[in-house]
Amino acid sequence: MNIRTSVCALGLTALLSACKSPPRPPVLLPSAQLQQAQQWQGHLSVKLGAFGSLPADGQSFTFFLKATTGEGQLDLMTPLGTQLAQVTWNAQSAHLDSSEGRSSYGSLNELSAQLLGEDIPVQALPHWLQGVPAPELAASQVLPDQSGFEQAGWQIDTRLLMQGKLQATRTETASQRLITIKVRLEQ
């Protein structure tokens, strides 16, 4: 066997053994702080799957979101632009202003649970819209198919983020219903 044949055989062996290597562990993603106020506007839909005696439900809004890490403002409007509500939050509290007046809550999670019957991670949206995990939620990992990442029980699909689209899904379990959040940003 000459040197050329030995090198080729060695290269082929290395290549084939690489194909048999065990799958790599999930890649953990770093979260990011929002250094300055960021703004987004577009369309937001929240779909709740049927669960137990609860029927499926869904709502769609036009939205304007302005946020920094720990505080923000979310304006929700009808598709024709009539303001339905304004949600503001900081580290200590969250407030809902609507035609029915102002309501205050201890947290943004408490506010979303009261309004929708489910805890929606609104504070994570500014981070997810940038394609990164939110620092205030549990650690995250890249999805096995590389389509985005998983964080705090939500699968964040970022494949269409460059086209201004994001989808976040919390799968149904024995104790929680399916929730799908879709965002389409105005470009």
C-alpha positions as CSV (number, residue, x, y, z in Angstrom):
1,M,0.0,0.0,0.0
2,N,1.5,3.3,-1.0
3,I,1.4,6.6,0.9
4,R,-1.4,8.0,-1.3
5,T,-3.6,5.0,-0.7
6,S,-3.0,5.1,3.0
7,V,-3.9,8.8,3.2
8,C,-7.1,8.2,1.2
9,A,-8.0,5.3,3.4
10,L,-7.3,7.3,6.6
11,G,-9.4,10.2,5.3
12,L,-12.3,7.9,4.3
13,T,-12.1,6.2,7.8
14,A,-12.2,9.6,9.5
15,L,-15.1,10.7,7.4
16,L,-17.2,7.6,8.0
17,S,-16.5,7.6,11.7
18,A,-17.7,11.2,11.9
19,C,-21.0,10.0,10.4
20,K,-21.4,7.6,13.3
21,S,-20.7,10.0,16.1
22,P,-23.4,10.4,18.7
23,P,-25.8,13.3,18.5
24,R,-24.5,16.5,20.1
25,P,-26.2,17.8,23.2
26,P,-28.6,20.7,22.7
27,V,-26.9,24.1,22.3
28,L,-27.9,26.5,25.0
29,L,-28.4,30.1,23.7
30,P,-27.4,33.2,25.6
31,S,-30.1,35.7,26.4
32,A,-29.7,39.3,25.6
33,Q,-30.6,42.5,27.5
34,L,-32.3,45.2,25.5
35,Q,-29.8,48.1,25.8
36,Q,-32.2,50.7,24.4
37,A,-35.9,51.0,23.7
38,Q,-37.0,48.9,20.7
39,Q,-40.2,49.3,18.8
40,W,-42.3,47.0,16.6
41,Q,-45.7,47.2,15.0
42,G,-47.8,44.8,13.1
43,H,-50.4,42.1,13.6
44,L,-50.6,39.7,16.6
45,S,-52.8,36.7,17.0
46,V,-53.2,34.5,20.0
47,K,-54.9,31.2,19.6
48,L,-55.9,29.0,22.6
49,G,-56.6,25.3,22.0
50,A,-59.7,23.6,23.4
51,F,-58.8,22.2,26.8
52,G,-61.0,20.1,29.1
53,S,-64.3,22.1,29.3
54,L,-62.7,25.2,27.8
55,P,-63.5,25.9,24.1
56,A,-60.9,26.9,21.6
57,D,-60.5,30.7,21.4
58,G,-58.6,33.2,19.5
59,Q,-58.0,36.9,19.2
60,S,-56.2,39.0,16.6
61,F,-55.0,42.6,17.0
62,T,-53.0,45.2,15.4
63,F,-50.2,46.2,17.8
64,F,-47.5,48.6,18.7
65,L,-44.9,47.4,21.1
66,K,-42.1,49.6,22.7
67,A,-39.9,47.9,25.3
68,T,-36.6,47.8,27.1
69,T,-35.4,45.1,29.4
70,G,-37.9,45.1,32.4
71,E,-40.4,47.6,31.1
72,G,-42.6,48.3,28.1
73,Q,-45.8,49.4,26.5
74,L,-48.1,47.3,24.3
75,D,-51.0,49.0,22.4
76,L,-53.6,46.7,21.1
77,M,-56.0,47.9,18.3
78,T,-58.7,46.4,16.1
79,P,-57.6,45.7,12.5
80,L,-59.2,49.1,11.6
81,G,-57.1,50.9,14.2
82,T,-59.5,51.5,17.1
83,Q,-57.5,51.3,20.3
84,L,-58.8,48.4,22.5
85,A,-56.2,48.5,25.3
86,Q,-52.8,49.7,26.4
87,V,-50.7,47.5,28.6
88,T,-47.7,49.1,30.4
89,W,-45.3,47.3,32.7
90,N,-42.2,47.6,34.7
91,A,-40.4,45.3,37.2
92,Q,-42.9,46.1,40.0
93,S,-46.3,46.1,38.3
94,A,-48.4,46.0,35.1
95,H,-51.3,48.2,34.1
96,L,-54.2,47.8,31.7
97,D,-55.9,50.9,30.3
98,S,-59.1,50.3,28.4
99,S,-62.5,51.8,27.8
100,E,-63.5,50.2,31.2
101,G,-60.8,52.2,33.1
102,R,-57.4,51.3,34.5
103,S,-56.6,48.0,36.2
104,S,-53.3,47.3,38.0
105,Y,-51.6,44.0,38.6
106,G,-48.6,42.7,40.4
107,S,-46.9,41.5,37.2
108,L,-47.4,41.2,33.5
109,N,-47.9,37.4,34.0
110,E,-50.8,38.1,36.4
111,L,-52.3,40.5,33.9
112,S,-52.2,38.1,31.0
113,A,-53.5,35.2,33.1
114,Q,-56.5,37.4,34.3
115,L,-57.3,38.6,30.8
116,L,-56.8,35.4,28.8
117,G,-57.0,32.7,31.4
118,E,-53.4,31.8,30.5
119,D,-50.0,33.2,31.3
120,I,-48.6,34.6,28.0
121,P,-44.9,35.7,28.2
122,V,-45.5,39.2,26.8
123,Q,-42.3,40.4,28.4
124,A,-40.4,37.9,26.2
125,L,-41.8,39.1,22.9
126,P,-39.2,42.0,22.4
127,H,-36.4,39.4,22.8
128,W,-38.1,36.8,20.7
129,L,-38.7,39.3,17.9
130,Q,-34.9,39.8,17.8
131,G,-34.4,36.0,17.6
132,V,-32.9,35.7,21.1
133,P,-34.2,34.2,24.4
134,A,-35.5,36.5,27.1
135,P,-33.2,36.8,30.1
136,E,-36.0,36.7,32.7
137,L,-37.2,33.3,31.6
138,A,-35.7,29.8,32.1
139,A,-32.7,28.9,30.0
140,S,-33.2,27.9,26.4
141,Q,-31.8,25.6,23.8
142,V,-31.8,25.4,20.0
143,L,-34.7,23.3,18.6
144,P,-33.4,19.9,17.2
145,D,-34.4,20.9,13.6
146,Q,-32.6,24.3,14.0
147,S,-35.8,26.2,13.3
148,G,-35.5,28.4,16.4
149,F,-35.2,27.8,20.1
150,E,-37.2,26.6,23.1
151,Q,-37.6,28.6,26.3
152,A,-39.8,28.1,29.3
153,G,-41.9,25.5,27.6
154,W,-42.4,27.6,24.4
155,Q,-41.0,26.7,21.0
156,I,-40.0,29.9,19.2
157,D,-39.9,29.4,15.4
158,T,-37.5,32.1,14.0
159,R,-37.2,30.7,10.4
160,L,-39.2,33.6,8.9
161,L,-38.0,36.3,11.3
162,M,-36.1,38.0,8.4
163,Q,-39.5,38.3,6.6
164,G,-41.0,39.8,9.8
165,K,-42.8,36.7,11.0
166,L,-42.5,34.9,14.3
167,Q,-44.5,32.0,15.8
168,A,-44.3,30.9,19.5
169,T,-46.1,27.7,20.5
170,R,-46.7,26.2,23.9
171,T,-47.7,22.5,23.4
172,E,-50.7,21.0,25.2
173,T,-50.0,18.8,28.2
174,A,-52.2,17.2,30.8
175,S,-52.1,20.4,32.8
176,Q,-52.1,23.2,30.2
177,R,-53.7,24.0,26.9
178,L,-52.1,24.6,23.5
179,I,-51.3,28.3,22.8
180,T,-50.0,29.7,19.5
181,I,-48.8,33.3,19.2
182,K,-48.2,34.6,15.7
183,V,-46.6,37.9,14.9
184,R,-46.4,39.6,11.5
185,L,-44.4,42.8,11.6
186,E,-45.1,45.7,9.3
187,Q,-41.9,46.3,7.2
